[in-house]
Amino acid sequence: MNVLALNCGSSSVKFRLLAVEAGADVAGARALAGGLVDRLGPAAQLRFEAGGRSERDEAPVAAHADAVGRLLGWLAAGPDPIDAVGHRVVHGGARFASPTPIDDPVIRRIEELESLAPLHNRPSLAGVRACRDRLPAVPMVAVFDTAFHAGLPDRASRYAIPEDLARRHGIRRFGFHGISYAWATARAAALLGPLPAPPRLVVLHLGSGCSAAAIRGGVSVDTSMGFTPLEGLVMGTRSGDLDPALVGFLARAEGVDVAEVETWLNQRSGLLGLAGGSGDVRDLLAREGDDGRARLALDVFCHRARKYLGAYLAALEGADAVVFTGAMGARSPDIRARIVRGFEWCGLVLDDARNRLAREGEAVVSAPASQIRVLVIPADEERVIARETAACLAAVAANPAGPPGARGRAGHHKEPS
């Protein structure tokens, strides 16, 4: 089955067309085509690759639907058909605990969650609608970032708010970047080899959105993002952790409603708010030598990441590895070094030379004597999306009479209690 894995981020669209065999290992799918539309706007970067043909361009691509239209048109000119489409959807809430076939009711339910992930669910739905318009007969599956964290223990998933409010409104910590964590966990197990006990990992997904997770034996036991993707680490435009009283204070002080303050925290804060001009770490690293705001932004960013790293080492009672993933985590030796430097007290020692060389591909960047290994694992969410899509559709085919949500694990979704 040829599965188009579509990953609509806040400012980009990544895709991969993969030939997936039923039951095959996640790493075994054969890549037929792939690419990226990055930095959506008047000068978007387009990079498409398939076999012997490629396209690189800079062009105005205003919206996610336009980007999906461009990449579908490019794929249509190639020899490989699209048998199914898997869409990354960031927030599934309590309703969607695993991959789910997409139909009109599912789209409406995802729409209901847009306010909880405004930078991501809306782009994902734009991608879904663009694909349905152009590929009306092709089955599609939603693969949810929150599903990886669905089994968080109560001590990690609950907020200390009145029980009746939490139950009435379905409030809990959901966690995100789950598709990335699934890939990082699988690849870390392969790199670490056999261990005497289930592997304990602290994984840092660092990109325009950032989060951390404590993972034991492939299961998430805590994560930094919560009810929405706003909680946790400092991000490109999101504030991360802050005093919740600030929302009401700013609304009153500025004479605006709460929704406006939430927009500021999602779109005007984080590295962008601290540094001004750009929230991209690449730009800030280039500016920090003579720009105090850029230097402060990077200091705050790394300080927050170090706090979570230390907290999750405590939550796991030690770790076998610290894993860096996401675009920044995989490609920025400087950021990795700033985060882990000074953790020698717990047996975590970075190898500076190995770390400097690790910019593309998987790598072990800890010193040989380090008790906790440091791994660099580039994110490959598209492979996970393709595998989960194929598994979901196989489950549907095996039980075509079953209602959505009763077709085995791959197609299950549950209503909130």
MARTIMAR-26076 format. One record per residue (C-alpha): residue in one letter; x, y negated, z; chain. Coordinates in steps of 0.2 Angstrom, whole numbers. Example, Ala and Ser with C-alpha at 12.3 -4.5 7.8 and 13.67 -1.06 7.14 Angstrom:
// MARTIMAR-26076
<'A'; <62; 22; 39>; 'A'>
<'S'; <68; 5; 36>; 'A'>
//
This chain:
// MARTIMAR-26076
<'M'; <0; 0; 0>; 'A'>
<'N'; <7; -17; -5>; 'A'>
<'V'; <3; -29; 10>; 'A'>
<'L'; <4; -48; 9>; 'A'>
<'A'; <9; -54; 26>; 'A'>
<'L'; <5; -72; 28>; 'A'>
<'N'; <11; -82; 42>; 'A'>
<'C'; <4; -100; 43>; 'A'>
<'G'; <14; -110; 56>; 'A'>
<'S'; <11; -128; 61>; 'A'>
<'S'; <21; -135; 47>; 'A'>
<'S'; <25; -121; 36>; 'A'>
<'V'; <19; -105; 27>; 'A'>
<'K'; <30; -90; 27>; 'A'>
<'F'; <25; -74; 17>; 'A'>
<'R'; <31; -57; 12>; 'A'>
<'L'; <24; -44; 1>; 'A'>
<'L'; <29; -27; 8>; 'A'>
<'A'; <26; -9; 2>; 'A'>
<'V'; <20; 0; 18>; 'A'>
<'E'; <19; 18; 20>; 'A'>
<'A'; <6; 25; 32>; 'A'>
<'G'; <15; 29; 49>; 'A'>
<'A'; <32; 23; 43>; 'A'>
<'D'; <43; 14; 55>; 'A'>
<'V'; <41; -5; 56>; 'A'>
<'A'; <58; -8; 49>; 'A'>
<'G'; <56; 4; 35>; 'A'>
<'A'; <44; -6; 24>; 'A'>
<'R'; <51; -11; 7>; 'A'>
<'A'; <51; -30; 3>; 'A'>
<'L'; <44; -34; -14>; 'A'>
<'A'; <44; -53; -13>; 'A'>
<'G'; <45; -66; 0>; 'A'>
<'G'; <47; -84; 3>; 'A'>
<'L'; <43; -100; 12>; 'A'>
<'V'; <35; -117; 10>; 'A'>
<'D'; <43; -127; 23>; 'A'>
<'R'; <40; -145; 30>; 'A'>
<'L'; <23; -147; 22>; 'A'>
<'G'; <20; -165; 16>; 'A'>
<'P'; <27; -176; 2>; 'A'>
<'A'; <44; -167; 0>; 'A'>
<'A'; <40; -149; 5>; 'A'>
<'Q'; <53; -136; 2>; 'A'>
<'L'; <48; -121; -8>; 'A'>
<'R'; <58; -105; -9>; 'A'>
<'F'; <51; -90; -17>; 'A'>
<'E'; <61; -73; -21>; 'A'>
<'A'; <55; -57; -30>; 'A'>
<'G'; <67; -45; -37>; 'A'>
<'G'; <77; -54; -51>; 'A'>
<'R'; <66; -70; -51>; 'A'>
<'S'; <66; -84; -39>; 'A'>
<'E'; <60; -102; -37>; 'A'>
<'R'; <67; -116; -27>; 'A'>
<'D'; <59; -133; -28>; 'A'>
<'E'; <55; -149; -18>; 'A'>
<'A'; <37; -155; -21>; 'A'>
<'P'; <22; -163; -12>; 'A'>
<'V'; <12; -149; -4>; 'A'>
<'A'; <0; -158; 8>; 'A'>
<'A'; <-9; -144; 16>; 'A'>
<'H'; <-8; -125; 21>; 'A'>
<'A'; <-21; -121; 8>; 'A'>
<'D'; <-11; -129; -6>; 'A'>
<'A'; <4; -119; 0>; 'A'>
<'V'; <-5; -103; -1>; 'A'>
<'G'; <-12; -107; -18>; 'A'>
<'R'; <6; -110; -24>; 'A'>
<'L'; <13; -94; -17>; 'A'>
<'L'; <-2; -84; -23>; 'A'>
<'G'; <0; -91; -41>; 'A'>
<'W'; <18; -87; -41>; 'A'>
<'L'; <15; -69; -35>; 'A'>
<'A'; <2; -67; -48>; 'A'>
<'A'; <15; -69; -61>; 'A'>
<'G'; <25; -54; -55>; 'A'>
<'P'; <22; -36; -57>; 'A'>
<'D'; <17; -30; -40>; 'A'>
<'P'; <-2; -30; -35>; 'A'>
<'I'; <-8; -36; -18>; 'A'>
<'D'; <-18; -22; -10>; 'A'>
<'A'; <-21; -30; 7>; 'A'>
<'V'; <-18; -47; 16>; 'A'>
<'G'; <-13; -48; 34>; 'A'>
<'H'; <-14; -65; 43>; 'A'>
<'R'; <-5; -70; 58>; 'A'>
<'V'; <-18; -78; 70>; 'A'>
<'V'; <-11; -86; 85>; 'A'>
<'H'; <-25; -86; 98>; 'A'>
<'G'; <-37; -71; 99>; 'A'>
<'G'; <-43; -76; 117>; 'A'>
<'A'; <-51; -62; 127>; 'A'>
<'R'; <-61; -57; 112>; 'A'>
<'F'; <-48; -50; 100>; 'A'>
<'A'; <-35; -38; 109>; 'A'>
<'S'; <-28; -30; 93>; 'A'>
<'P'; <-29; -32; 74>; 'A'>
<'T'; <-46; -34; 66>; 'A'>
<'P'; <-53; -33; 49>; 'A'>
<'I'; <-59; -51; 43>; 'A'>
<'D'; <-77; -54; 39>; 'A'>
<'D'; <-88; -69; 41>; 'A'>
<'P'; <-92; -66; 60>; 'A'>
<'V'; <-74; -64; 64>; 'A'>
<'I'; <-70; -80; 55>; 'A'>
<'R'; <-83; -89; 65>; 'A'>
<'R'; <-76; -82; 81>; 'A'>
<'I'; <-58; -87; 77>; 'A'>
<'E'; <-65; -105; 73>; 'A'>
<'E'; <-72; -105; 91>; 'A'>
<'L'; <-54; -103; 98>; 'A'>
<'E'; <-47; -118; 87>; 'A'>
<'S'; <-47; -130; 102>; 'A'>
<'L'; <-36; -118; 112>; 'A'>
<'A'; <-23; -118; 98>; 'A'>
<'P'; <-25; -133; 87>; 'A'>
<'L'; <-8; -133; 79>; 'A'>
<'H'; <-10; -114; 73>; 'A'>
<'N'; <-28; -107; 72>; 'A'>
<'R'; <-34; -120; 60>; 'A'>
<'P'; <-19; -117; 48>; 'A'>
<'S'; <-22; -98; 49>; 'A'>
<'L'; <-40; -100; 44>; 'A'>
<'A'; <-35; -112; 30>; 'A'>
<'G'; <-24; -97; 24>; 'A'>
<'V'; <-38; -85; 26>; 'A'>
<'R'; <-50; -96; 16>; 'A'>
<'A'; <-38; -99; 2>; 'A'>
<'C'; <-34; -80; 0>; 'A'>
<'R'; <-53; -76; 0>; 'A'>
<'D'; <-56; -89; -13>; 'A'>
<'R'; <-42; -82; -24>; 'A'>
<'L'; <-43; -63; -19>; 'A'>
<'P'; <-61; -60; -15>; 'A'>
<'A'; <-60; -41; -17>; 'A'>
<'V'; <-44; -38; -7>; 'A'>
<'P'; <-47; -33; 11>; 'A'>
<'M'; <-39; -44; 25>; 'A'>
<'V'; <-34; -41; 43>; 'A'>
<'A'; <-31; -54; 57>; 'A'>
<'V'; <-16; -49; 68>; 'A'>
<'F'; <-16; -59; 84>; 'A'>
<'D'; <-1; -66; 93>; 'A'>
<'T'; <-10; -65; 110>; 'A'>
<'A'; <-13; -46; 108>; 'A'>
<'F'; <5; -41; 114>; 'A'>
<'H'; <1; -50; 131>; 'A'>
<'A'; <-16; -43; 133>; 'A'>
<'G'; <-11; -31; 147>; 'A'>
<'L'; <-2; -45; 158>; 'A'>
<'P'; <-4; -40; 176>; 'A'>
<'D'; <-16; -51; 186>; 'A'>
<'R'; <-1; -59; 196>; 'A'>
<'A'; <5; -66; 179>; 'A'>
<'S'; <-11; -69; 170>; 'A'>
<'R'; <-22; -78; 183>; 'A'>
<'Y'; <-22; -96; 187>; 'A'>
<'A'; <-25; -101; 205>; 'A'>
<'I'; <-41; -109; 202>; 'A'>
<'P'; <-59; -105; 209>; 'A'>
<'E'; <-64; -88; 204>; 'A'>
<'D'; <-81; -93; 198>; 'A'>
<'L'; <-74; -106; 186>; 'A'>
<'A'; <-61; -93; 179>; 'A'>
<'R'; <-74; -80; 176>; 'A'>
<'R'; <-87; -92; 169>; 'A'>
<'H'; <-76; -99; 156>; 'A'>
<'G'; <-64; -85; 152>; 'A'>
<'I'; <-49; -94; 159>; 'A'>
<'R'; <-33; -84; 160>; 'A'>
<'R'; <-15; -84; 154>; 'A'>
<'F'; <-15; -76; 136>; 'A'>
<'G'; <3; -79; 130>; 'A'>
<'F'; <8; -81; 112>; 'A'>
<'H'; <22; -77; 100>; 'A'>
<'G'; <17; -58; 103>; 'A'>
<'I'; <20; -53; 85>; 'A'>
<'S'; <38; -60; 86>; 'A'>
<'Y'; <40; -51; 103>; 'A'>
<'A'; <35; -35; 96>; 'A'>
<'W'; <48; -35; 82>; 'A'>
<'A'; <62; -41; 95>; 'A'>
<'T'; <57; -28; 107>; 'A'>
<'A'; <58; -14; 94>; 'A'>
<'R'; <75; -20; 87>; 'A'>
<'A'; <82; -23; 104>; 'A'>
<'A'; <79; -5; 108>; 'A'>
<'A'; <88; 1; 92>; 'A'>
<'L'; <103; -11; 96>; 'A'>
<'L'; <104; -6; 115>; 'A'>
<'G'; <102; 13; 111>; 'A'>
<'P'; <97; 26; 125>; 'A'>
<'L'; <96; 19; 142>; 'A'>
<'P'; <93; 28; 159>; 'A'>
<'A'; <77; 18; 162>; 'A'>
<'P'; <64; 8; 152>; 'A'>
<'P'; <73; -7; 144>; 'A'>
<'R'; <71; -24; 153>; 'A'>
<'L'; <72; -39; 141>; 'A'>
<'V'; <71; -57; 143>; 'A'>
<'V'; <66; -64; 126>; 'A'>
<'L'; <67; -82; 121>; 'A'>
<'H'; <58; -86; 105>; 'A'>
<'L'; <64; -103; 100>; 'A'>
<'G'; <58; -112; 85>; 'A'>
<'S'; <46; -127; 82>; 'A'>
<'G'; <36; -118; 95>; 'A'>
<'C'; <45; -110; 110>; 'A'>
<'S'; <41; -97; 123>; 'A'>
<'A'; <50; -84; 134>; 'A'>
<'A'; <44; -67; 139>; 'A'>
<'A'; <49; -54; 152>; 'A'>
<'I'; <47; -37; 144>; 'A'>
<'R'; <49; -20; 153>; 'A'>
<'G'; <48; -4; 143>; 'A'>
<'G'; <40; -13; 128>; 'A'>
<'V'; <26; -21; 139>; 'A'>
<'S'; <25; -39; 143>; 'A'>
<'V'; <25; -42; 161>; 'A'>
<'D'; <26; -62; 161>; 'A'>
<'T'; <27; -75; 148>; 'A'>
<'S'; <28; -94; 148>; 'A'>
<'M'; <14; -99; 137>; 'A'>
<'G'; <-3; -98; 145>; 'A'>
<'F'; <-22; -102; 141>; 'A'>
<'T'; <-15; -112; 126>; 'A'>
<'P'; <2; -113; 118>; 'A'>
<'L'; <5; -130; 127>; 'A'>
<'E'; <12; -122; 143>; 'A'>
<'G'; <30; -117; 146>; 'A'>
<'L'; <45; -122; 137>; 'A'>
<'V'; <48; -139; 129>; 'A'>
<'M'; <45; -138; 111>; 'A'>
<'G'; <46; -148; 95>; 'A'>
<'T'; <31; -159; 98>; 'A'>
<'R'; <23; -150; 113>; 'A'>
<'S'; <26; -155; 131>; 'A'>
<'G'; <27; -138; 139>; 'A'>
<'D'; <25; -138; 158>; 'A'>
<'L'; <19; -154; 166>; 'A'>
<'D'; <9; -160; 181>; 'A'>
<'P'; <-10; -157; 176>; 'A'>
<'A'; <-14; -173; 185>; 'A'>
<'L'; <-5; -182; 171>; 'A'>
<'V'; <-20; -179; 159>; 'A'>
<'G'; <-33; -188; 169>; 'A'>
<'F'; <-20; -201; 174>; 'A'>
<'L'; <-16; -205; 156>; 'A'>
<'A'; <-34; -205; 151>; 'A'>
<'R'; <-38; -218; 164>; 'A'>
<'A'; <-23; -228; 162>; 'A'>
<'E'; <-24; -229; 143>; 'A'>
<'G'; <-43; -230; 142>; 'A'>
<'V'; <-45; -214; 131>; 'A'>
<'D'; <-54; -198; 132>; 'A'>
<'V'; <-45; -181; 138>; 'A'>
<'A'; <-45; -175; 120>; 'A'>
<'E'; <-34; -189; 114>; 'A'>
<'V'; <-22; -186; 128>; 'A'>
<'E'; <-22; -167; 123>; 'A'>
<'T'; <-17; -173; 106>; 'A'>
<'W'; <-3; -183; 112>; 'A'>
<'L'; <4; -168; 122>; 'A'>
<'N'; <2; -156; 107>; 'A'>
<'Q'; <8; -168; 93>; 'A'>
<'R'; <18; -182; 100>; 'A'>
<'S'; <28; -175; 115>; 'A'>
<'G'; <41; -162; 117>; 'A'>
<'L'; <58; -166; 108>; 'A'>
<'L'; <49; -178; 97>; 'A'>
<'G'; <42; -188; 112>; 'A'>
<'L'; <59; -188; 121>; 'A'>
<'A'; <70; -192; 106>; 'A'>
<'G'; <59; -201; 94>; 'A'>
<'G'; <61; -200; 75>; 'A'>
<'S'; <62; -181; 75>; 'A'>
<'G'; <58; -165; 85>; 'A'>
<'D'; <69; -154; 75>; 'A'>
<'V'; <84; -148; 85>; 'A'>
<'R'; <95; -148; 69>; 'A'>
<'D'; <92; -167; 68>; 'A'>
<'L'; <95; -169; 87>; 'A'>
<'L'; <111; -160; 87>; 'A'>
<'A'; <118; -171; 73>; 'A'>
<'R'; <112; -187; 82>; 'A'>
<'E'; <117; -183; 100>; 'A'>
<'G'; <135; -189; 99>; 'A'>
<'D'; <129; -207; 98>; 'A'>
<'D'; <111; -206; 103>; 'A'>
<'G'; <107; -205; 121>; 'A'>
<'R'; <88; -201; 118>; 'A'>
<'A'; <93; -186; 107>; 'A'>
<'R'; <106; -180; 120>; 'A'>
<'L'; <93; -182; 134>; 'A'>
<'A'; <80; -172; 124>; 'A'>
<'L'; <92; -157; 121>; 'A'>
<'D'; <97; -158; 140>; 'A'>
<'V'; <79; -157; 145>; 'A'>
<'F'; <75; -143; 132>; 'A'>
<'C'; <90; -132; 138>; 'A'>
<'H'; <87; -135; 156>; 'A'>
<'R'; <69; -129; 155>; 'A'>
<'A'; <74; -113; 145>; 'A'>
<'R'; <87; -110; 158>; 'A'>
<'K'; <74; -111; 172>; 'A'>
<'Y'; <63; -98; 163>; 'A'>
<'L'; <78; -87; 160>; 'A'>
<'G'; <82; -87; 178>; 'A'>
<'A'; <64; -84; 184>; 'A'>
<'Y'; <62; -69; 172>; 'A'>
<'L'; <78; -61; 177>; 'A'>
<'A'; <71; -62; 195>; 'A'>
<'A'; <54; -55; 189>; 'A'>
<'L'; <62; -40; 181>; 'A'>
<'E'; <75; -38; 195>; 'A'>
<'G'; <88; -39; 182>; 'A'>
<'A'; <89; -36; 164>; 'A'>
<'D'; <98; -25; 151>; 'A'>
<'A'; <98; -39; 138>; 'A'>
<'V'; <93; -57; 134>; 'A'>
<'V'; <87; -59; 117>; 'A'>
<'F'; <86; -74; 106>; 'A'>
<'T'; <74; -75; 92>; 'A'>
<'G'; <65; -88; 81>; 'A'>
<'A'; <73; -99; 69>; 'A'>
<'M'; <82; -109; 82>; 'A'>
<'G'; <86; -95; 93>; 'A'>
<'A'; <94; -85; 78>; 'A'>
<'R'; <103; -99; 70>; 'A'>
<'S'; <109; -111; 83>; 'A'>
<'P'; <125; -105; 92>; 'A'>
<'D'; <126; -121; 101>; 'A'>
<'I'; <108; -120; 109>; 'A'>
<'R'; <111; -102; 114>; 'A'>
<'A'; <128; -106; 123>; 'A'>
<'R'; <120; -121; 132>; 'A'>
<'I'; <106; -110; 139>; 'A'>
<'V'; <116; -94; 145>; 'A'>
<'R'; <132; -103; 150>; 'A'>
<'G'; <134; -102; 169>; 'A'>
<'F'; <125; -86; 171>; 'A'>
<'E'; <141; -76; 175>; 'A'>
<'W'; <135; -74; 193>; 'A'>
<'C'; <122; -61; 187>; 'A'>
<'G'; <134; -52; 175>; 'A'>
<'L'; <129; -62; 159>; 'A'>
<'V'; <144; -67; 150>; 'A'>
<'L'; <144; -74; 132>; 'A'>
<'D'; <157; -71; 119>; 'A'>
<'D'; <160; -88; 112>; 'A'>
<'A'; <168; -82; 96>; 'A'>
<'R'; <154; -69; 92>; 'A'>
<'N'; <141; -82; 96>; 'A'>
<'R'; <148; -95; 84>; 'A'>
<'L'; <148; -82; 70>; 'A'>
<'A'; <130; -77; 73>; 'A'>
<'R'; <119; -87; 62>; 'A'>
<'E'; <111; -75; 50>; 'A'>
<'G'; <106; -57; 54>; 'A'>
<'E'; <106; -47; 70>; 'A'>
<'A'; <121; -48; 82>; 'A'>
<'V'; <128; -44; 99>; 'A'>
<'V'; <135; -60; 106>; 'A'>
<'S'; <139; -55; 124>; 'A'>
<'A'; <157; -51; 130>; 'A'>
<'P'; <161; -33; 130>; 'A'>
<'A'; <162; -33; 149>; 'A'>
<'S'; <145; -42; 151>; 'A'>
<'Q'; <133; -32; 162>; 'A'>
<'I'; <118; -40; 153>; 'A'>
<'R'; <120; -40; 134>; 'A'>
<'V'; <115; -55; 124>; 'A'>
<'L'; <107; -51; 107>; 'A'>
<'V'; <102; -61; 92>; 'A'>
<'I'; <88; -54; 82>; 'A'>
<'P'; <80; -65; 68>; 'A'>
<'A'; <61; -65; 69>; 'A'>
<'D'; <52; -54; 56>; 'A'>
<'E'; <34; -56; 60>; 'A'>
<'E'; <29; -52; 43>; 'A'>
<'R'; <35; -34; 44>; 'A'>
<'V'; <24; -32; 60>; 'A'>
<'I'; <9; -40; 52>; 'A'>
<'A'; <11; -28; 37>; 'A'>
<'R'; <12; -13; 47>; 'A'>
<'E'; <-3; -18; 58>; 'A'>
<'T'; <-13; -22; 43>; 'A'>
<'A'; <-10; -5; 35>; 'A'>
<'A'; <-14; 4; 51>; 'A'>
<'C'; <-30; -6; 54>; 'A'>
<'L'; <-36; -3; 37>; 'A'>
<'A'; <-32; 16; 38>; 'A'>
<'A'; <-42; 17; 54>; 'A'>
<'V'; <-57; 9; 45>; 'A'>
<'A'; <-55; 21; 31>; 'A'>
<'A'; <-55; 35; 43>; 'A'>
<'N'; <-71; 29; 51>; 'A'>
<'P'; <-80; 19; 38>; 'A'>
<'A'; <-97; 21; 47>; 'A'>
<'G'; <-90; 13; 64>; 'A'>
<'P'; <-94; -5; 68>; 'A'>
<'P'; <-80; -17; 69>; 'A'>
<'G'; <-72; -15; 86>; 'A'>
<'A'; <-75; 3; 87>; 'A'>
<'R'; <-63; 9; 74>; 'A'>
<'G'; <-48; 14; 85>; 'A'>
<'R'; <-35; 4; 92>; 'A'>
<'A'; <-30; -5; 76>; 'A'>
<'G'; <-47; -12; 73>; 'A'>
<'H'; <-53; -15; 91>; 'A'>
<'H'; <-59; -31; 98>; 'A'>
<'K'; <-68; -34; 114>; 'A'>
<'E'; <-80; -47; 121>; 'A'>
<'P'; <-75; -57; 136>; 'A'>
<'S'; <-83; -50; 152>; 'A'>
//
